[in-house]
């Protein structure tokens, strides 16, 4: 399992538009082999900004890498046009290989 996260710092007053942009996009994720789950996470306020993270789970790092080079990736990211002033800086990517996992539904 591989988890890909992008952290975003969104300026106050732009949160609703940022969330709407994500809700209305065509992600194309479900079309891809190895895609497990996507979540957009809203975090705490920090120095006039709201922290968000996009959290995507993949069957493997190789599946994630295939997504990043796919036509679906380019289509999805072409829609990510936010109004000027939305971002307090560039997104920060973090990728994680899952080493240990516990699940409530595990037998």
N, C-alpha and C positions, 0 to 999 in steps of 0.2 A: 504494500500500500504506500502511496506517495501523497502528501498533502502540499498543495500550492496555495500560498497566501500573498495577497497584495494589501499592504496597509495604506490607507488614504487619510490625510488630514484635510478636513473640509471646513472652510471658513463659516462662522456663524451666519445664519440667514440663508445659506445655500443648501442646507440639509435636505429639505423636501424635494428640491429639484434634482439633487444627486440621487436620492432614493427612487424618484420617478423614472429617471434615465435608466436605472438598472431594471426596474419593473417592466418597462416597455420595450426593452431590447430583445432581439431575437438572438439567443445565446448559441444555438446550434450544438450545444454540449451533448444532448441526448443522442445525437447522430454518431457519436464517436465511440469506438471500441475502448473499453477500459474506464470510461467515465462512471463514477459512482454517485457523487452528490455535490451540489453547490449550495452555499449559503452566503448571504450578505449580512455581515454582523455590524451592529451599531454599538459603539463603545462610549467611553466617558468623554466629557468635555475636557479640553486641555489647552490653556492659554489662548482662548478665543476661537478654538477649533473643536470640531467633533471628530473623534477617531472612528474610522470604519475599516473593516477588513473583508475582502472577498476570500472565501475559504472553499477550495475545491479538492475533492478526494478522487484519486485515480487508482486503478488497480496496480500500476507500477510507474516508476519514473519514465520508462520508455513510452508508455501511453501518454503521459503528460507532454513529453518531448514531441511526440507525433502531433498532438493538438497544437502546439506552438508553431509548427511548420505547415499546418493545414490551411486550406482555403476557408474553412469554417472559422478559424481563429481570426483571419483577416476580415471576414465579413462581420463578425461580432464586434471587433475593436473599431471598425470604421464607424460604428454607431455611437461610440463613446465621446460625444461632443457635448461638453458641459459649458455653461455660460462663463465668460471671463470672470475671474475672481472666486470661482468655486474652490479651487485647490490652494492649500497653504504651502504646497511644495509637491514634488513628484512622488508617485507611489513608490513604496518600498517593497520589493519582492523578497519572500522567504520561502524556501522549499525544504520539506522534511521527509525523510524516509521513516516510516513507522517502524519502531523497534519493538514496541510492546503495546498491546491493545487489550482492554477489558470491555466487555459488552454485557448489557443487562439481559440480552436474549441468549447468551451463551449457555449451553447445557452443561 
